[in-house]
Each structure stands twice: as structure tokens, then as C-alpha cells.
Amino acid sequence: MPLSIFGFRALWSPYFILFILLITAGYFFITVKKRHQFKDSEPLKTSQAVLFILAMVLLYTTKGSPIDLMAHIMFTFHMVQMAFLYLIIPPIFIASVPNWLWERIIDLPFIKKVFKFFTKPLIALVVFNGLFSVYHIPIIMDAVKMNILLHAIYTIILFIFAIFLWWPLINKLPGHHQLHGLKKLGYIIGDGVLLTPACGLIIFAPAAMYTTYTDGEMWLKAMALCVPGSTLSGLSISGPELFTNMPAKEDQQLGGVLMKIIQEIVLGFMLIKIFFEWFKKEQEDAEKINEAALLQNGPHPVE
């Protein structure tokens, strides 16, 4: 059965694209037009602008395109959506915002204390992975997916804590939690390890665990989060099996596998980036040592 039966609003989320456009306009308004009103501000780099647009395109694709609808139909798409929302978009977003703007945001009274506490590497690792694992406990996930307010709150909270998770690796702000060298390596390995139990339980479960993907009535309630009620009530559909031939258990297993694969690709990319940064720093340090040695041992003027 084609997805077009759910209508344009469910497929392309016009209100969400308006939100994305407003956020994008606000970003360029502050970083370009109003930049001079901020002390110590610097011109927006082309790379930062490109990264921000990329983050917004990925965010809309993940939450506003038919992928969001498919995430309510197939668990596989749900896990791919989670991977993009929490493993790919946050580091791009962090890198896209200029340091001077991050400083203004973080220095706000309430945000400063919260940010400083939750971006401590160990806390960031444990809290994000804990929230992610708790979310995928069947009774909790089913409850969240059938309540639009709970779903919105949990999604936003997870995204914020994904920012906290990536902050020690990506940010370059003086005085903020930053990791270097082996600490970065350990942090990445720790992240990979902490997410493994949740993915393992999903992959190796003896049966499909989530009723919002297996029970027709529960599934319809979950679909109400992304399909207008008037559209949903006019359709004669009974369950996700109308849109996929994949059995629920295999769908669940594939979702868990893809989540872990995407995580390993992202973390692998970060490891490569860290290696090249380390190599570059070692080369620069070696050049400085050589220059200092040449100056010290160079010819002395004849008296």
C-alpha cells in the first residue's frame, strides 16, 4: 500500500519545514547581520554556514520527510532516525555555531550551570546512553510513542543530551570540558561500549518487543503522532504489515544492527579525525623543537 494515502501533511510536515526555515533565518540574522552587536564576534566562516545548512537539511530529512512516517511503520527506520538525530546531526550542529555565539548562549544564567555539569565527559557518556537505553525499554517506548507530548519532550531531551555527549569531543571553547589525545580515544570507546547492551537486547530478543509495531490498535494510536486524525479516521488500515513484507522480529533485528553499524561508522570517522589531528600536532611540535635547536646551536658572531 502506498504511503501517499496518508496525505501531504503527514509525508512532508509543512509546519516543521517552516520551523527549520525560521531557525536557519535566525542563525544567519545573528551571525551575519547582527554580529557587530556582540563583543569579540568574528565573521561567519563559510565552513560553519555550510555545516549549519547541512545540519538543518538532515534534521528536516530525519523528522519532516517520509522517513519520519516510515519510522512509525517500521522499527528499522525508527533506529536509522535515532542514529541521525543523536549521532550525526549534533556534532555537525556544534561545529556549525561560532564560538562567540556559543559563549553567549552558554553564559545565560540557568544554562551555564546545567551545561557545565552535564558536559563533564563521564556524566555526558552515562546520562545520554542511559536515557537512550531506558527509552528502548518496551513498556516505556510504547507509552512515549502513543503520547504526542511525551514523545516531543523525550525527543528534545535526548537531542539536548546528545549535544552534551558530543561537546567534549567537538567544542573548542576556552575553559570548557575538552578531551585530548588518549582521553578522546577512551571517550569514543566508552560511547561504543555503553550503547552496545541496548542494541544487543534489541537484536537478540527472542520475539518482537514493541506493541506499537506489532499490535494494530496500538500502532494506530502511535500513527496519530504524525498523521492528522481526520486523515487517519478515514483510512481502512489495520497494521504496519500493509506497508512492509518484513516480519516484526526481523524488522527489529535489522533496526538494532543498523543503529550499531551507523554508530561504528561515526565513531570510526572520529577516530580517523583524532589520529590526523594528533599526527599534525606531533609534526608541528617536532618543527618547533628543531627550530629551537637550530637557534640554540647556530653560529655565534665573531668578537
N, C-alpha and C positions, 0 to 999 in steps of 0.2 A: 504493500500500500504506500503511495507517495506521501512525502511529508507536506506537500502543498495543501493537503486537506486542513491543516492547522492554521492556514492564513498567513498573510504578510507580517502581521504584528508579532506572531509567535516565532516566525522564521528569522526576522531581521531586527527586532527590538528597536523601533524608531526612537523611543524615549531614551534608550541607553546611548544611541549614537549622538543624540543631542547633548547628553551629559558629557560624553567624550569630547565633543567639539567645544563645549564650554570650558572644560579643563584645559584643553590644548590652547584655546584663545587666551585664557588666564595666564598660562605659563609664558607665552610669548609677550603678552602685555607687560608682565612683571619683569621678565629677563631682558627685554629689549627696550620697550617704550618708557617704562618707569624705572629702569635700572639706576639712573643717576640719583634717584631719591634715596638710595641705600648706600650707606657708608662702606667704603672698601670694596664696592662691587666691581666686577670685571666684565668685559664684553662676553656675550654668549658665544661659545665655541661651536663651530659647525658640527663637530662630532657629537656634542651634547644635544643639539637640536635634532640631529638625525636619530640619536638613541631615544629621545623622548617620543618622537613621532612613531618610531618602531614599537616602543612600549605601548602606546595608545592603540596602534593598529592591532597588535597582538591581544590587548585587553578586549577590544571590541570583537575580534575574531573568536576569542575564547568564550566571552559572556554574552555577545549580542548577535552572533551569526547562528546558522542552523546547528553548529556544534553544541550550543547550549541546549537546544531542543533534543538533540541526539543523546546528550548526557543524562537526560531524564528517561530515555528509552533503553539505552544500553550502558551497562556498567563500564565497559571498555572506554567509551567516550567520556564518562564521568572521571575516570582516572587520568586520561590524557588532559582533560580540562584542569584537573587539580595540579598536574605536573607543570603546565604552562603558567597557571596562576601563582604558584608558590615556589617554583624552581627556576623559571626562566624570566618572567616579567620583573620580579623585584630587583635582581641585580642590575638589569638594564635601566630600570627606573632610578635607582640610587645613583648610577653613573651619569644619568642624563641631567640631574639637577646640579647647578653650580654650587660650589662650596659656600659662597657667601649667602646664598638663599637658604641652604640647609642650616646655616648658623642662625639665621633669623627665625626659622621655623622651630628649631630645637630650643632656642633661648626663651621661648614663650614659657611663662611660669609653670604651668601644670606639665607641659610636655617635657621640659628639661629634666625633671626628676624621674619621670617614667622612662624616658629614653635612656638616661644614664644607667638606670638599674637593669632594664631588660636587654640592653645591648652588651652586657657583660657576656663574654663568649660562652661560658658554661651554662649560664641561665638561658641565654638565647637558644642554645642547642637543645636543652632539656625541655623547655617550655613549648617551643614550636613542635618538636617531634611528639611530645606528649599530647598536645591538642590535636594534632593530625591523627594519632593513634586512637584517641578517645572518640573522635568524630566517626571513625570507621567501626566502632562497636555497633553491631546491627541494630539494637534497640534505639540507640542514640541517633544514628544516621537516618533510620526510618522516621523517627519523630521530627527531626530537623527538616527533612525533605518534604514533609507534609504541612509545614507551618511557614508561611512566607516571611514572617517577622524573624523567627528563629534562624531560618536559612540565611537571611540577609545579614543578621548580626554575626553569626558564626563565620560566614564567608569574609566579612570585613575584618573580624578579629584575627582570623588565620592569615589574611593578607598583611595586616599590620605586624604580626609576629614573624612573618616571612621576611619583612623588611628588617626587623631586629636580627633575624638569623643571618642574613647576608651582610649586615652592616660591618661587622668586624673584618670581613674579607675585602669589601669594596671601598669603604669610605676612606678619604684622605684628609679629614679634618684634624687639625692640631688639637690635642687634648682629649680626643675621643678614643674609644676602645678600638685598637688596631692590632692585627696579628702580622707577624713577620716570620719568614723562613720556616723552620720546622714546626712552629706553632700553627701556621696556616695549614701545613700538611696534616697535622694531628686533628685540627678542626674539621677538615674535609673528610678524613677517615671516620671521625666520630659521627658526623652527619650521616654518612653512608650506613654505618652500623646501626644507629638509632632508628632509622626508618625501616630497616630490614624486617623486624618482627611483625609490624603491621602488614607489610606486603606479603610476608610468608604465611600469615594466617589467612589472608585473602586467597592466595594462590593454592594452598594445600588444604583448604577447608573441604570436608567430605561432601558438602552439598552447598547449593546457593544459599547465602545467608540473609539477603536483603529482600524483605517482602515488597518494597516499593519497586522491585524489578521482577517479582515472581507472582504476586497476588494482584489480580485485575483491579479490584476495588481500591486497594492501597496505591497502586500505580496511577490510577485516575486522579486520586487526591494529590499525588505528587506532581502530576502533569499540570494541575491547576496553577502551579507556581510560574509557569512560563506560557501557558495557553489561556487566553481570555475565557472566562466562564461561559459567556454566550456562545462562543465557538465550540467549546468542549461539550456543552449540553446538546448541541445539535448533531453530534457525531455518534455513529453506532460502532464503537470500538470497545474491545474487551480487555486488551492487554498488549504488552510490547512485542509479543510473538507475531503480531500482524505486520511488524516492520523489520523483523530480522529472523533468519533461519537458525541462528546460533543458539544452542541450549543455554539456559541461565548459568549453569555451573561453568561451562567453558567460557562464557562471556566474562564471568567474574575472574576466572583464572587469567585470561588474556589481559584484563584490566590491570591486575596486580603485576604481571610480568612487564607490561609496557611502562607502568609507573617506575619500576625499578630500573629498567633499561634507560629511560629518559634521565633518571637521576644519575646513573653511572656516566652517561654521555656528558651531562652538565658538569659533574664533579671532575671528570676526566679532562674536560676543557680547562677548568680552573687550575688543575694540577699542571697542565702544559704551560698555562699563562704564568703560574708561580715559578716554574722552572726557568722560563726565559727571563723573568724579572730578576731572579737570583743570579743567573748567568751574566746578565747585563751589569748588575751591581758589582759582581766579582771582577769583571773586566775593568769597570771604572775605578774600583779600589786599587787594582793592580797598576793601572796607569798613573794614579796619584802617587803610589809608593815609588814607582820608577822615576817619576819627575822629581820627587823629593830627594831620592838618592843621587840623581844627576846633579841637582843643585848643591847638595852637600859635598859631593866628591869632585865637583868640577874644578877647572884650573883656577888657581889663585893669582891675583895680579902681582907682578914682579915689583918689589920695592926699590 
